Amino acid sequence: MAKDDWLRFRGAPELEIFSLHLDSLVCYMAHCANLKEIILKHPIYHIEHSGGWTPEVEKDRSLYNRLKKVQVPVMLIDELDSWIADMYKGKRPVIHNDKNWGLADEELKETVI
């Protein structure tokens, strides 16, 4: 995503939940903002992180059970669908982070070494 669009969206939603479906939410935000997708010519790789979602974990529900045990909220598909429907109805992306996103209120001291 272009930097200007990323800043306009205030980054990816920083929800206090497990990261499941957040990438999908960002894709729908981009779609509802009429951003155009460019297919890259070079391959893109995804690093599989242990402890996250995989098709195998989906089948045995172990990730959901583990998160429930430690009381970590998860966005379920029905909630994702509801946010997507809201964006389609409003014909615009739903921005989740406030205007202070990204340390906007912080003065970061720069030190040259």
N, C-alpha and C positions, 0 to 999 in steps of 0.2 A: 504494500500500500504506500502511496506517495506520502511524504512527510506532512504536507499541508492537510491531507485528508485525515491522517492519523491524529494530528493536533485538533482538527475540527471535531473528531469523534471523542476527543479526550482519551485516546488510547483504547485498549480493550477494557470491558467492564471489570472493575475491581470489586467483585462481590465477595462477601465473606462466606464462600462455599467452596467445595472441592471443584477443581477446574473442568469437570466434565461438561461438555457442550458449549463452553465459552468461545471456542474457535468457530463453532457454527453460528453463534450469535453475532460475532463480528462479521462473518460472511454475509449474513442477512442484513446487517446494518449497511454494509457496502452496497449490496444489491438495492436496498430501498433508497439509497442516496444516488442511485444511477451511476455508480462507478463502473468503469469498464474493466473487464478482466483481460489481461495479456498472458498468452500462453508462452512460457519460456522455452527456449530451444534446448536448454541443458537440463539434465536430470536433477531433481531435488530429492534429498534424502531426509528421512525422519529417523531420529534416534529413539529407540524404544526404551523408555524409562521404567525401571522395575517399580512395582507398586501401583502402576496406573492402569488405565483401561486397555484391555486387549479383547479380541473375540472370545478367547478361552475364558477370561474372567467374567465376561458377560454371560456365558453359558452357566457357569457354576455360582454366579452371584457373590463370589468371595469379596470383591471390592466393595460392593454395597453393604455386605454384612460387616466388614471391617470398619467402614466409615460410620455405620450406625452404632457399632459397639463403642466407638470413641466420640460419638455425638458430633460428627462433622456433617453439616448440611450438604445436600447434593441437589443440583438442578435436574429434575426429572423431565422426560420428554414432553409431558403435558404442559409444564411451565414454559419450556422453550417454545412450544407451539403457540402458547398464549402471547408471548412477547412478539413472535413473528407475525401473528394475526394483527396485533396492535400496530406494528410498523406498516403492514400492508393497508390497513384501514386509514391510517394517518398519512400514508404515502411519503413517509420520511423515516429515517433511522431514529431509534430511541437512544438517547445519550444517557449513560448510567452514571458516569463520574461527574462530580461537580466542577465548578470553574477553578477550584484550587488544586485540581489534579496535577500530578507530576511535580510536586514540590513548588508550585507556583507562589506560595506565600513565604517560601524560605529564601533567605539570602545565603547563597553558597559562596564562601570565601575561596578565592583562587590563590594558590601559592605556586610561584614559579621556582623551580629547583635548578 
